[in-house]
């Protein structure tokens, strides 16, 4: 999918993302991973700001990245409601240039599915996160259940066309090929959802 078309798709989906901010299916998982963030935080694919209510607002300064202007505006409103310190950059992560070792924590939730080269994206996370920092991921991918994984592979072209993201990515392989040092992986929902805590390799 061409990037301009993908951005427009996410612009149009902002209301749906806002309605899902408090989705109880994800609330516990978001809390479990986001509560580990601290210091200068880079959240990539900020979306409508669904994670803001789970941060320790007294212990973080967030920089939120998204290529959708509508998502950025929505995230600003969510940050104000949650009273977290946040600034925002509207930019495509593939084009984004940041200083190495700039952040204590890097957060990505349900966003690796939309990047054309997720391994390259994780390499950027590795660069941007300081030594001793933490990289926190909540991602969805290919199930370990044969029937579910077959279904995911079959519907992926249509799913990508409709939603703008892939549902058939092998998270284990992507993480394994990345430069991240994984501390912990937890899997949920027939291994469709992953919670990952990792460190950069420096």
Helices and strands as residue ranges (DSSP letters): H 3-12, H 14-19, H 24-34, E 39-44, G 52-54, E 60-66, H 69-82, E 85-90, E 103-109, G 112-114, H 118-128, E 129-140, H 146-163, H 171-177, E 181-188, E 193-199
